[in-house]
Amino acid sequence: MSKKCIFCQIVKGETKAWKIYEDDLCVAFLDVFPVTEGHVIIATREHVEDVFSLKEEKTYMHLMKVARKVALAMKQHLGAEFVNIMTASGVIKHAFIHVVPRYDYDLMEAVPDMENKRAVDEDTMADLAKKLKLSGTKGGKKVAESRSERPTG
Ligand SMILES: [Zn+2]
């Protein structure tokens, strides 16, 4: 675990985030600088440099399973026409995947422009988080049943 790792801080609840899902292995939350509205990050609880460094394959498989749930929610609740699921190596050295809802199918590139990130206002983030909220199980208990309006720790 790294003290300066922002994703570890979010996973542990030390930094607020617009969480939409969590369970024993991962936490999903809205990217604060989304490439499209509703862009979600799914980060593992385990701190390793990237998804390919995860100790167990099942953790990697689990991320993909959660990504599918998130993608289906994006299609159903945000009207996404397609969803990109990808890994990217960037400044944050932590195992995570991007789930990016895509709109306006005719106008889109196959892969979103990851350099074109911009902050979205709080009300929009609250609305997106509410629409995407999924329930998971953590330590045998159901979490995220209530739809929070503000970032939670
Ligand atoms: Zn980390």
Backbone and ligand atoms as CSV (ligand in chain L), in Angstrom:
chain,resi,resn,atom,element,x,y,z
A,1,MET,N,N,0.833,-1.202,0.000
A,1,MET,CA,C,0.000,0.000,0.000
A,1,MET,C,C,0.867,1.250,0.000
A,2,SER,N,N,0.396,2.226,-0.709
A,2,SER,CA,C,1.157,3.463,-0.803
A,2,SER,C,C,0.367,4.605,-0.160
A,3,LYS,N,N,1.021,5.334,0.712
A,3,LYS,CA,C,0.345,6.430,1.424
A,3,LYS,C,C,-0.097,7.546,0.496
A,4,LYS,N,N,0.689,7.767,-0.549
A,4,LYS,CA,C,0.368,8.875,-1.434
A,4,LYS,C,C,-0.565,8.485,-2.571
A,5,CYS,N,N,-0.905,7.200,-2.628
A,5,CYS,CA,C,-1.748,6.748,-3.732
A,5,CYS,C,C,-3.191,7.218,-3.522
A,6,ILE,N,N,-3.678,8.059,-4.426
A,6,ILE,CA,C,-5.017,8.623,-4.299
A,6,ILE,C,C,-6.101,7.543,-4.342
A,7,PHE,N,N,-5.897,6.508,-5.144
A,7,PHE,CA,C,-6.914,5.456,-5.227
A,7,PHE,C,C,-6.968,4.638,-3.945
A,8,CYS,N,N,-5.800,4.424,-3.290
A,8,CYS,CA,C,-5.807,3.730,-1.998
A,8,CYS,C,C,-6.574,4.576,-0.980
A,9,GLN,N,N,-6.405,5.884,-1.039
A,9,GLN,CA,C,-7.103,6.774,-0.108
A,9,GLN,C,C,-8.616,6.723,-0.333
A,10,ILE,N,N,-9.018,6.663,-1.578
A,10,ILE,CA,C,-10.460,6.574,-1.885
A,10,ILE,C,C,-11.010,5.228,-1.414
A,11,VAL,N,N,-10.276,4.169,-1.724
A,11,VAL,CA,C,-10.698,2.814,-1.344
A,11,VAL,C,C,-10.870,2.701,0.176
A,12,LYS,N,N,-9.955,3.333,0.914
A,12,LYS,CA,C,-10.007,3.263,2.376
A,12,LYS,C,C,-10.955,4.301,2.989
A,13,GLY,N,N,-11.513,5.156,2.158
A,13,GLY,CA,C,-12.440,6.158,2.654
A,13,GLY,C,C,-11.750,7.375,3.252
A,14,GLU,N,N,-10.462,7.540,2.986
A,14,GLU,CA,C,-9.728,8.691,3.520
A,14,GLU,C,C,-9.913,9.930,2.641
A,15,THR,N,N,-10.279,9.675,1.402
A,15,THR,CA,C,-10.564,10.765,0.474
A,15,THR,C,C,-11.976,10.537,-0.052
A,16,LYS,N,N,-12.743,11.607,-0.088
A,16,LYS,CA,C,-14.128,11.492,-0.551
A,16,LYS,C,C,-14.157,11.196,-2.046
A,17,ALA,N,N,-15.167,10.458,-2.431
A,17,ALA,CA,C,-15.348,10.157,-3.849
A,17,ALA,C,C,-16.818,9.905,-4.115
A,18,TRP,N,N,-17.189,10.037,-5.365
A,18,TRP,CA,C,-18.571,9.732,-5.763
A,18,TRP,C,C,-18.625,8.240,-6.035
A,19,LYS,N,N,-18.738,7.470,-4.967
A,19,LYS,CA,C,-18.751,6.011,-5.119
A,19,LYS,C,C,-20.083,5.521,-5.657
A,20,ILE,N,N,-20.002,4.560,-6.555
A,20,ILE,CA,C,-21.252,3.986,-7.079
A,20,ILE,C,C,-21.384,2.512,-6.738
A,21,TYR,N,N,-20.271,1.899,-6.335
A,21,TYR,CA,C,-20.299,0.465,-6.036
A,21,TYR,C,C,-19.080,0.107,-5.200
A,22,GLU,N,N,-19.248,-0.841,-4.264
A,22,GLU,CA,C,-18.064,-1.400,-3.607
A,22,GLU,C,C,-18.354,-2.797,-3.092
A,23,ASP,N,N,-17.310,-3.574,-3.027
A,23,ASP,CA,C,-17.407,-4.913,-2.457
A,23,ASP,C,C,-16.058,-5.257,-1.837
A,24,ASP,N,N,-15.837,-6.537,-1.548
A,24,ASP,CA,C,-14.610,-6.932,-0.851
A,24,ASP,C,C,-13.334,-6.746,-1.677
A,25,LEU,N,N,-13.493,-6.693,-2.987
A,25,LEU,CA,C,-12.304,-6.622,-3.835
A,25,LEU,C,C,-12.066,-5.282,-4.521
A,26,CYS,N,N,-13.133,-4.534,-4.715
A,26,CYS,CA,C,-12.955,-3.287,-5.469
A,26,CYS,C,C,-13.949,-2.200,-5.089
A,27,VAL,N,N,-13.636,-0.987,-5.546
A,27,VAL,CA,C,-14.511,0.167,-5.333
A,27,VAL,C,C,-14.650,0.873,-6.683
A,28,ALA,N,N,-15.887,1.226,-7.042
A,28,ALA,CA,C,-16.120,1.954,-8.293
A,28,ALA,C,C,-16.618,3.349,-7.947
A,29,PHE,N,N,-16.064,4.351,-8.636
A,29,PHE,CA,C,-16.431,5.741,-8.339
A,29,PHE,C,C,-16.310,6.581,-9.604
A,30,LEU,N,N,-16.964,7.729,-9.598
A,30,LEU,CA,C,-16.904,8.615,-10.760
A,30,LEU,C,C,-15.525,9.257,-10.851
A,31,ASP,N,N,-14.983,9.304,-12.056
A,31,ASP,CA,C,-13.726,10.006,-12.293
A,31,ASP,C,C,-14.028,11.499,-12.141
A,32,VAL,N,N,-13.235,12.219,-11.330
A,32,VAL,CA,C,-13.514,13.650,-11.139
A,32,VAL,C,C,-13.149,14.489,-12.366
A,33,PHE,N,N,-12.344,13.915,-13.256
A,33,PHE,CA,C,-12.048,14.584,-14.524
A,33,PHE,C,C,-12.434,13.635,-15.665
A,34,PRO,N,N,-13.739,13.491,-15.860
A,34,PRO,CA,C,-14.217,12.504,-16.842
A,34,PRO,C,C,-13.957,12.902,-18.291
A,35,VAL,N,N,-13.769,11.907,-19.145
A,35,VAL,CA,C,-13.657,12.194,-20.580
A,35,VAL,C,C,-15.053,12.288,-21.187
A,36,THR,N,N,-16.019,11.584,-20.577
A,36,THR,CA,C,-17.427,11.783,-20.931
A,36,THR,C,C,-18.190,11.758,-19.609
A,37,GLU,N,N,-19.394,12.285,-19.585
A,37,GLU,CA,C,-20.170,12.303,-18.348
A,37,GLU,C,C,-20.518,10.890,-17.918
A,38,GLY,N,N,-20.164,10.563,-16.670
A,38,GLY,CA,C,-20.456,9.242,-16.148
A,38,GLY,C,C,-19.260,8.296,-16.207
A,39,HIS,N,N,-18.103,8.810,-16.602
A,39,HIS,CA,C,-16.856,8.040,-16.648
A,39,HIS,C,C,-16.558,7.484,-15.247
A,40,VAL,N,N,-16.399,6.174,-15.175
A,40,VAL,CA,C,-16.192,5.501,-13.884
A,40,VAL,C,C,-14.824,4.830,-13.817
A,41,ILE,N,N,-14.243,4.859,-12.619
A,41,ILE,CA,C,-12.992,4.160,-12.331
A,41,ILE,C,C,-13.342,2.989,-11.404
A,42,ILE,N,N,-12.844,1.814,-11.716
A,42,ILE,CA,C,-13.007,0.690,-10.788
A,42,ILE,C,C,-11.604,0.338,-10.301
A,43,ALA,N,N,-11.363,0.573,-9.009
A,43,ALA,CA,C,-10.037,0.350,-8.435
A,43,ALA,C,C,-10.088,-0.823,-7.458
A,44,THR,N,N,-9.030,-1.596,-7.447
A,44,THR,CA,C,-8.969,-2.736,-6.521
A,44,THR,C,C,-8.644,-2.242,-5.120
A,45,ARG,N,N,-9.034,-3.004,-4.104
A,45,ARG,CA,C,-8.641,-2.670,-2.736
A,45,ARG,C,C,-7.149,-2.916,-2.561
A,46,GLU,N,N,-6.663,-3.897,-3.300
A,46,GLU,CA,C,-5.245,-4.246,-3.238
A,46,GLU,C,C,-4.431,-3.205,-4.019
A,47,HIS,N,N,-3.334,-2.736,-3.407
A,47,HIS,CA,C,-2.481,-1.792,-4.127
A,47,HIS,C,C,-1.355,-2.514,-4.858
A,48,VAL,N,N,-1.441,-2.526,-6.158
A,48,VAL,CA,C,-0.337,-2.995,-6.998
A,48,VAL,C,C,-0.233,-1.990,-8.140
A,49,GLU,N,N,0.855,-2.032,-8.878
A,49,GLU,CA,C,1.097,-1.004,-9.879
A,49,GLU,C,C,0.058,-0.931,-11.000
A,50,ASP,N,N,-0.429,-2.080,-11.445
A,50,ASP,CA,C,-1.449,-2.086,-12.491
A,50,ASP,C,C,-2.220,-3.402,-12.447
A,51,VAL,N,N,-3.250,-3.517,-13.258
A,51,VAL,CA,C,-4.105,-4.716,-13.207
A,51,VAL,C,C,-3.353,-6.009,-13.520
A,52,PHE,N,N,-2.284,-5.883,-14.291
A,52,PHE,CA,C,-1.541,-7.096,-14.665
A,52,PHE,C,C,-0.606,-7.561,-13.554
A,53,SER,N,N,-0.475,-6.732,-12.512
A,53,SER,CA,C,0.361,-7.094,-11.365
A,53,SER,C,C,-0.464,-7.679,-10.223
A,54,LEU,N,N,-1.766,-7.796,-10.410
A,54,LEU,CA,C,-2.612,-8.348,-9.347
A,54,LEU,C,C,-2.158,-9.769,-9.033
A,55,LYS,N,N,-2.148,-10.095,-7.732
A,55,LYS,CA,C,-1.649,-11.409,-7.323
A,55,LYS,C,C,-2.516,-12.545,-7.845
A,56,GLU,N,N,-3.829,-12.308,-7.827
A,56,GLU,CA,C,-4.715,-13.390,-8.247
A,56,GLU,C,C,-5.519,-13.025,-9.483
A,57,GLU,N,N,-5.604,-13.964,-10.395
A,57,GLU,CA,C,-6.359,-13.752,-11.624
A,57,GLU,C,C,-7.830,-13.458,-11.320
A,58,LYS,N,N,-8.332,-14.049,-10.247
A,58,LYS,CA,C,-9.754,-13.869,-9.929
A,58,LYS,C,C,-10.076,-12.396,-9.627
A,59,THR,N,N,-9.107,-11.651,-9.115
A,59,THR,CA,C,-9.343,-10.231,-8.848
A,59,THR,C,C,-9.510,-9.488,-10.174
A,60,TYR,N,N,-8.671,-9.837,-11.132
A,60,TYR,CA,C,-8.758,-9.248,-12.472
A,60,TYR,C,C,-10.111,-9.592,-13.107
A,61,MET,N,N,-10.495,-10.868,-13.012
A,61,MET,CA,C,-11.769,-11.313,-13.569
A,61,MET,C,C,-12.933,-10.581,-12.897
A,62,HIS,N,N,-12.779,-10.380,-11.588
A,62,HIS,CA,C,-13.825,-9.702,-10.833
A,62,HIS,C,C,-14.009,-8.259,-11.322
A,63,LEU,N,N,-12.916,-7.590,-11.599
A,63,LEU,CA,C,-12.995,-6.209,-12.109
A,63,LEU,C,C,-13.817,-6.174,-13.395
A,64,MET,N,N,-13.587,-7.146,-14.251
A,64,MET,CA,C,-14.306,-7.202,-15.526
A,64,MET,C,C,-15.800,-7.467,-15.310
A,65,LYS,N,N,-16.078,-8.276,-14.298
A,65,LYS,CA,C,-17.463,-8.594,-13.971
A,65,LYS,C,C,-18.193,-7.322,-13.490
A,66,VAL,N,N,-17.502,-6.575,-12.630
A,66,VAL,CA,C,-18.091,-5.332,-12.113
A,66,VAL,C,C,-18.214,-4.316,-13.256
A,67,ALA,N,N,-17.214,-4.293,-14.139
A,67,ALA,CA,C,-17.238,-3.365,-15.274
A,67,ALA,C,C,-18.469,-3.621,-16.145
A,68,ARG,N,N,-18.828,-4.875,-16.287
A,68,ARG,CA,C,-20.009,-5.227,-17.081
A,68,ARG,C,C,-21.271,-4.675,-16.420
A,69,LYS,N,N,-21.367,-4.827,-15.100
A,69,LYS,CA,C,-22.525,-4.297,-14.371
A,69,LYS,C,C,-22.627,-2.791,-14.559
A,70,VAL,N,N,-21.483,-2.126,-14.418
A,70,VAL,CA,C,-21.442,-0.668,-14.547
A,70,VAL,C,C,-21.834,-0.270,-15.974
A,71,ALA,N,N,-21.294,-0.993,-16.954
A,71,ALA,CA,C,-21.586,-0.686,-18.361
A,71,ALA,C,C,-23.076,-0.838,-18.646
A,72,LEU,N,N,-23.683,-1.891,-18.117
A,72,LEU,CA,C,-25.117,-2.106,-18.337
A,72,LEU,C,C,-25.929,-0.982,-17.703
A,73,ALA,N,N,-25.477,-0.520,-16.515
A,73,ALA,CA,C,-26.155,0.606,-15.853
A,73,ALA,C,C,-26.014,1.875,-16.693
A,74,MET,N,N,-24.864,2.055,-17.310
A,74,MET,CA,C,-24.641,3.235,-18.161
A,74,MET,C,C,-25.568,3.226,-19.363
A,75,LYS,N,N,-25.741,2.043,-19.949
A,75,LYS,CA,C,-26.630,1.931,-21.101
A,75,LYS,C,C,-28.086,2.155,-20.678
A,76,GLN,N,N,-28.423,1.572,-19.548
A,76,GLN,CA,C,-29.807,1.658,-19.085
A,76,GLN,C,C,-30.175,3.023,-18.515
A,77,HIS,N,N,-29.290,3.577,-17.682
A,77,HIS,CA,C,-29.655,4.802,-16.955
A,77,HIS,C,C,-29.063,6.097,-17.515
A,78,LEU,N,N,-27.997,5.999,-18.295
A,78,LEU,CA,C,-27.419,7.229,-18.851
A,78,LEU,C,C,-27.671,7.338,-20.352
A,79,GLY,N,N,-28.207,6.285,-20.937
A,79,GLY,CA,C,-28.446,6.313,-22.376
A,79,GLY,C,C,-27.172,6.189,-23.192
A,80,ALA,N,N,-26.153,5.552,-22.616
A,80,ALA,CA,C,-24.905,5.359,-23.361
A,80,ALA,C,C,-25.175,4.420,-24.534
A,81,GLU,N,N,-24.588,4.762,-25.699
A,81,GLU,CA,C,-24.789,3.907,-26.866
A,81,GLU,C,C,-23.770,2.787,-26.897
A,82,PHE,N,N,-22.620,3.065,-26.317
A,82,PHE,CA,C,-21.564,2.064,-26.238
A,82,PHE,C,C,-20.742,2.396,-25.000
A,83,VAL,N,N,-19.976,1.431,-24.520
A,83,VAL,CA,C,-19.148,1.668,-23.334
A,83,VAL,C,C,-17.747,1.115,-23.597
A,84,ASN,N,N,-16.737,1.953,-23.369
A,84,ASN,CA,C,-15.345,1.499,-23.478
A,84,ASN,C,C,-14.881,1.008,-22.114
A,85,ILE,N,N,-14.267,-0.158,-22.100
A,85,ILE,CA,C,-13.668,-0.678,-20.869
A,85,ILE,C,C,-12.189,-0.823,-21.175
A,86,MET,N,N,-11.359,-0.130,-20.396
A,86,MET,CA,C,-9.932,-0.209,-20.717
A,86,MET,C,C,-9.003,0.011,-19.546
A,87,THR,N,N,-7.788,-0.425,-19.759
A,87,THR,CA,C,-6.745,-0.173,-18.787
A,87,THR,C,C,-5.876,0.904,-19.414
A,88,ALA,N,N,-5.267,1.714,-18.591
A,88,ALA,CA,C,-4.373,2.732,-19.108
A,88,ALA,C,C,-3.323,2.978,-18.053
A,89,SER,N,N,-2.110,3.116,-18.482
A,89,SER,CA,C,-1.051,3.398,-17.537
A,89,SER,C,C,-0.874,4.902,-17.513
A,90,GLY,N,N,-1.055,5.470,-16.354
A,90,GLY,CA,C,-0.921,6.916,-16.264
A,90,GLY,C,C,-0.138,7.298,-15.034
A,91,VAL,N,N,-0.460,8.457,-14.496
A,91,VAL,CA,C,0.264,8.943,-13.324
A,91,VAL,C,C,-0.061,8.134,-12.073
A,92,ILE,N,N,-1.262,7.550,-12.041
A,92,ILE,CA,C,-1.656,6.804,-10.847
A,92,ILE,C,C,-1.259,5.342,-10.997
A,93,LYS,N,N,-0.344,4.929,-10.138
A,93,LYS,CA,C,0.146,3.551,-10.193
A,93,LYS,C,C,-0.664,2.707,-9.222
A,94,HIS,N,N,-1.775,2.209,-9.693
A,94,HIS,CA,C,-2.686,1.398,-8.884
A,94,HIS,C,C,-3.489,0.576,-9.885
A,95,ALA,N,N,-3.912,-0.601,-9.482
A,95,ALA,CA,C,-4.705,-1.429,-10.391
A,95,ALA,C,C,-6.117,-0.858,-10.529
A,96,PHE,N,N,-6.476,-0.448,-11.736
A,96,PHE,CA,C,-7.822,0.076,-11.969
A,96,PHE,C,C,-8.171,-0.019,-13.446
A,97,ILE,N,N,-9.455,0.065,-13.721
A,97,ILE,CA,C,-9.875,0.116,-15.115
A,97,ILE,C,C,-10.842,1.286,-15.314
A,98,HIS,N,N,-10.819,1.809,-16.522
A,98,HIS,CA,C,-11.729,2.885,-16.906
A,98,HIS,C,C,-12.974,2.261,-17.531
A,99,VAL,N,N,-14.134,2.789,-17.159
A,99,VAL,CA,C,-15.369,2.402,-17.826
A,99,VAL,C,C,-15.954,3.721,-18.323
A,100,VAL,N,N,-15.941,3.899,-19.644
A,100,VAL,CA,C,-16.309,5.190,-20.228
A,100,VAL,C,C,-17.564,5.073,-21.104
A,101,PRO,N,N,-18.653,5.701,-20.650
A,101,PRO,CA,C,-19.865,5.660,-21.469
A,101,PRO,C,C,-19.678,6.529,-22.702
A,102,ARG,N,N,-20.182,6.061,-23.842
A,102,ARG,CA,C,-20.030,6.819,-25.081
A,102,ARG,C,C,-21.413,7.182,-25.623
A,103,TYR,N,N,-21.496,8.412,-26.089
A,103,TYR,CA,C,-22.767,8.928,-26.604
A,103,TYR,C,C,-22.570,9.368,-28.054
A,104,ASP,N,N,-23.643,9.649,-28.740
A,104,ASP,CA,C,-23.561,10.111,-30.131
A,104,ASP,C,C,-22.713,9.180,-30.983
A,105,TYR,N,N,-23.172,7.977,-31.107
A,105,TYR,CA,C,-22.448,6.909,-31.795
A,105,TYR,C,C,-21.825,7.320,-33.129
A,106,ASP,N,N,-22.579,8.051,-33.937
A,106,ASP,CA,C,-22.080,8.411,-35.263
A,106,ASP,C,C,-20.863,9.320,-35.236
A,107,LEU,N,N,-20.722,10.043,-34.133
A,107,LEU,CA,C,-19.638,11.022,-34.057
A,107,LEU,C,C,-18.402,10.491,-33.328
A,108,MET,N,N,-18.502,9.291,-32.757
A,108,MET,CA,C,-17.417,8.873,-31.875
A,108,MET,C,C,-16.267,8.131,-32.536
A,109,GLU,N,N,-15.106,8.350,-31.940
A,109,GLU,CA,C,-13.922,7.573,-32.298
A,109,GLU,C,C,-14.051,6.254,-31.546
A,110,ALA,N,N,-13.354,5.229,-31.980
A,110,ALA,CA,C,-13.442,3.932,-31.302
A,110,ALA,C,C,-12.997,4.038,-29.849
A,111,VAL,N,N,-11.962,4.831,-29.641
A,111,VAL,CA,C,-11.412,4.998,-28.295
A,111,VAL,C,C,-11.566,6.468,-27.898
A,112,PRO,N,N,-12.009,6.725,-26.665
A,112,PRO,CA,C,-12.198,8.133,-26.263
A,112,PRO,C,C,-10.866,8.876,-26.152
A,113,ASP,N,N,-10.942,10.173,-26.294
A,113,ASP,CA,C,-9.748,11.010,-26.171
A,113,ASP,C,C,-9.454,11.218,-24.688
A,114,MET,N,N,-8.526,10.429,-24.151
A,114,MET,CA,C,-8.244,10.453,-22.721
A,114,MET,C,C,-7.557,11.743,-22.267
A,115,GLU,N,N,-7.095,12.532,-23.230
A,115,GLU,CA,C,-6.457,13.805,-22.874
A,115,GLU,C,C,-7.506,14.895,-22.675
A,116,ASN,N,N,-8.694,14.627,-23.187
A,116,ASN,CA,C,-9.748,15.636,-23.144
A,116,ASN,C,C,-10.634,15.472,-21.904
A,117,LYS,N,N,-10.028,15.677,-20.734
A,117,LYS,CA,C,-10.759,15.521,-19.479
A,117,LYS,C,C,-11.175,16.881,-18.950
A,118,ARG,N,N,-12.365,16.930,-18.368
A,118,ARG,CA,C,-12.746,18.189,-17.737
A,118,ARG,C,C,-13.635,17.904,-16.539
A,119,ALA,N,N,-13.556,18.787,-15.569
A,119,ALA,CA,C,-14.356,18.634,-14.355
A,119,ALA,C,C,-15.823,18.891,-14.675
A,120,VAL,N,N,-16.678,18.212,-13.949
A,120,VAL,CA,C,-18.120,18.357,-14.117
A,120,VAL,C,C,-18.654,18.944,-12.809
A,121,ASP,N,N,-19.666,19.811,-12.879
A,121,ASP,CA,C,-20.160,20.432,-11.653
A,121,ASP,C,C,-20.769,19.406,-10.692
A,122,GLU,N,N,-20.801,19.775,-9.423
A,122,GLU,CA,C,-21.245,18.884,-8.347
A,122,GLU,C,C,-22.643,18.316,-8.530
A,123,ASP,N,N,-23.568,19.149,-8.992
A,123,ASP,CA,C,-24.939,18.672,-9.163
A,123,ASP,C,C,-25.011,17.566,-10.214
A,124,THR,N,N,-24.239,17.752,-11.289
A,124,THR,CA,C,-24.217,16.740,-12.341
A,124,THR,C,C,-23.595,15.456,-11.808
A,125,MET,N,N,-22.506,15.601,-11.041
A,125,MET,CA,C,-21.846,14.422,-10.472
A,125,MET,C,C,-22.811,13.681,-9.543
A,126,ALA,N,N,-23.544,14.420,-8.726
A,126,ALA,CA,C,-24.496,13.810,-7.790
A,126,ALA,C,C,-25.568,13.047,-8.562
A,127,ASP,N,N,-26.028,13.652,-9.628
A,127,ASP,CA,C,-27.062,13.039,-10.450
A,127,ASP,C,C,-26.545,11.752,-11.112
A,128,LEU,N,N,-25.321,11.817,-11.641
A,128,LEU,CA,C,-24.721,10.651,-12.308
A,128,LEU,C,C,-24.507,9.515,-11.309
A,129,ALA,N,N,-23.995,9.882,-10.116
A,129,ALA,CA,C,-23.729,8.872,-9.087
A,129,ALA,C,C,-25.029,8.188,-8.669
A,130,LYS,N,N,-26.075,8.976,-8.569
A,130,LYS,CA,C,-27.374,8.451,-8.178
A,130,LYS,C,C,-27.897,7.467,-9.227
A,131,LYS,N,N,-27.748,7.842,-10.491
A,131,LYS,CA,C,-28.231,6.990,-11.573
A,131,LYS,C,C,-27.441,5.688,-11.708
A,132,LEU,N,N,-26.154,5.752,-11.371
A,132,LEU,CA,C,-25.301,4.576,-11.582
A,132,LEU,C,C,-25.149,3.683,-10.359
A,133,LYS,N,N,-25.677,4.138,-9.240
A,133,LYS,CA,C,-25.487,3.398,-7.987
A,133,LYS,C,C,-25.909,1.937,-8.106
A,134,LEU,N,N,-24.998,1.055,-7.707
A,134,LEU,CA,C,-25.266,-0.380,-7.744
A,134,LEU,C,C,-25.016,-0.947,-6.360
A,135,SER,N,N,-25.693,-2.009,-6.020
A,135,SER,CA,C,-25.429,-2.572,-4.698
A,135,SER,C,C,-24.416,-3.704,-4.790
A,136,GLY,N,N,-23.524,-3.738,-3.801
A,136,GLY,CA,C,-22.506,-4.769,-3.724
A,136,GLY,C,C,-22.508,-5.372,-2.336
A,137,THR,N,N,-21.637,-6.337,-2.118
A,137,THR,CA,C,-21.551,-6.963,-0.812
A,137,THR,C,C,-20.135,-6.839,-0.282
A,138,LYS,N,N,-20.021,-6.301,0.914
A,138,LYS,CA,C,-18.706,-6.133,1.529
A,138,LYS,C,C,-18.740,-6.783,2.909
A,139,GLY,N,N,-17.845,-7.740,3.137
A,139,GLY,CA,C,-17.799,-8.443,4.416
A,139,GLY,C,C,-19.130,-9.114,4.742
A,140,GLY,N,N,-19.799,-9.608,3.701
A,140,GLY,CA,C,-21.071,-10.304,3.897
A,140,GLY,C,C,-22.272,-9.373,4.050
A,141,LYS,N,N,-21.990,-8.061,4.081
A,141,LYS,CA,C,-23.091,-7.100,4.235
A,141,LYS,C,C,-23.339,-6.358,2.937
A,142,LYS,N,N,-24.579,-6.065,2.714
A,142,LYS,CA,C,-24.929,-5.335,1.506
A,142,LYS,C,C,-24.534,-3.863,1.670
A,143,VAL,N,N,-23.909,-3.299,0.659
A,143,VAL,CA,C,-23.559,-1.877,0.733
A,143,VAL,C,C,-24.137,-1.126,-0.462
A,144,ALA,N,N,-24.207,0.194,-0.271
A,144,ALA,CA,C,-24.686,1.101,-1.321
A,144,ALA,C,C,-26.145,0.872,-1.675
A,145,GLU,N,N,-26.933,0.484,-0.672
A,145,GLU,CA,C,-28.359,0.315,-0.940
A,145,GLU,C,C,-29.045,1.665,-1.046
A,146,SER,N,N,-28.616,2.580,-0.159
A,146,SER,CA,C,-29.210,3.905,-0.214
A,146,SER,C,C,-28.423,4.744,-1.199
A,147,ARG,N,N,-29.105,5.523,-1.948
A,147,ARG,CA,C,-28.450,6.324,-2.971
A,147,ARG,C,C,-27.983,7.637,-2.393
A,148,SER,N,N,-26.701,7.758,-2.189
A,148,SER,CA,C,-26.179,8.972,-1.577
A,148,SER,C,C,-26.138,10.119,-2.576
A,149,GLU,N,N,-26.338,11.310,-2.061
A,149,GLU,CA,C,-26.388,12.500,-2.920
A,149,GLU,C,C,-25.023,13.185,-3.003
A,150,ARG,N,N,-24.189,12.932,-2.036
A,150,ARG,CA,C,-22.897,13.620,-1.964
A,150,ARG,C,C,-21.763,12.615,-1.856
A,151,PRO,N,N,-20.530,13.046,-2.095
A,151,PRO,CA,C,-19.411,12.106,-2.015
A,151,PRO,C,C,-19.341,11.441,-0.642
A,152,THR,N,N,-19.047,10.170,-0.659
A,152,THR,CA,C,-18.935,9.446,0.611
A,152,THR,C,C,-17.520,8.922,0.787
A,153,GLY,N,N,-17.150,8.760,2.050
A,153,GLY,CA,C,-15.781,8.320,2.349
A,153,GLY,C,C,-15.601,6.834,2.334
L,1,ZN,ZN,ZN,-2.973,2.411,-4.427
